[in-house]
Structure formats: structure tokens, C-alpha cells
Amino acid sequence: MKRYLTIIFVLLAVATLFIGLRFEARWSGIASWGIAFIFFIFAAYFTKYIPNGKRSPK
């Protein structure tokens, strides 16, 4: 499950930016970019759980 967290956090960041920038509130741009930045940090952290495709010899 952890290897799917990268794509989940990237999609959450994109959705946050899409929804947050549609509102015409005063701080919506800053807030949405801040939350998206946090999601991108988490996505970068969980990239270490993505398998690299190399098989270990048995």
C-alpha cells in the first residue's frame, strides 16, 4: 500500500490546486499552494517505497 501513496499524494495536490484556485476568496491561492506543497513533500517522501524493478538473485 505504501508504494501507492506517492500517486495518491500527487493527485491530492493537483485536486487541491484545482479546487483551491477556483474559489475567489482572499487567501485561497496561498492556502491551496501551501497545502499542495505539503502533499508534494509527502509524495516525495514515499517514493522510496516504489519498487525499482530489479530482482535480487536467489
Contact map, one row per residue, 1 for C-alpha under 8 A:
1111100000000000000000000000000000000000000000000000000000
1111110000000000000000000000000000000000000001001000000000
1111110000000000000000000000000000000000000001101110000000
1111111100000000000000000000000000000000000000000100000000
1111111110000000000000000000000000000000001001000000000000
0111111111000000000000000000000000000000011111100000000000
0001111111100000000000000000000000000000001000000000000000
0001111111110000000000000000000000000000001000000000000000
0000111111111000000000000000000000000011011000000000000000
0000011111111100000000000000000000000011001000000000000000
0000001111111110000000000000000000000000000000000000000000
0000000111111111000000000000000000010010000000000000000000
0000000011111111100000000000000000111011000000000000000000
0000000001111111110000000000000000010000000000000000000000
0000000000111111111000000000000000000000000000000000000000
0000000000011111111100000000000100110000000000000000000000
0000000000001111111110000000000110010000000000000000000000
0000000000000111111111000000000000000000000000000000000000
0000000000000011111111100000000000000000000000000000000000
0000000000000001111111100001101100000000000000000000000000
0000000000000000111111110001100100000000000000000000000000
0000000000000000011111110000000000000000000000000000000000
0000000000000000001111111001000000000000000000000000000000
0000000000000000000011111101000000000000000000000000000000
0000000000000000000000111111000000000000000000000000000000
0000000000000000000000011111100000000000000000000000000000
0000000000000000000000001111111000000000000000000000000000
0000000000000000000110111111111100000000000000000000000000
0000000000000000000110000111111110000000000000000000000000
0000000000000000000000000011111111000000000000000000000000
0000000000000000000100000011111111100000000000000000000000
0000000000000001100110000001111111110000000000000000000000
0000000000000000100000000000111111111000000000000000000000
0000000000000000000000000000011111111100000000000000000000
0000000000001001000000000000001111111110000000000000000000
0000000000011101100000000000000111111111000000000000000000
0000000000001000000000000000000011111111100000000000000000
0000000000000000000000000000000001111111110000000000000000
0000000011011000000000000000000000111111111000000000000000
0000000011001000000000000000000000011111111100000000000000
0000000000000000000000000000000000001111111110000000000000
0000010010000000000000000000000000000111111111000000000000
0000111111000000000000000000000000000011111111100000000000
0000010000000000000000000000000000000001111111100000000000
0000010000000000000000000000000000000000111111110000000000
0110110000000000000000000000000000000000011111111100000000
0010010000000000000000000000000000000000001111111100000000
0000000000000000000000000000000000000000000011111110000000
0110000000000000000000000000000000000000000001111110000000
0011000000000000000000000000000000000000000001111111000000
0010000000000000000000000000000000000000000000011111110000
0000000000000000000000000000000000000000000000000111110000
0000000000000000000000000000000000000000000000000011111000
0000000000000000000000000000000000000000000000000011111100
0000000000000000000000000000000000000000000000000000111110
0000000000000000000000000000000000000000000000000000011111
0000000000000000000000000000000000000000000000000000001111
0000000000000000000000000000000000000000000000000000000111
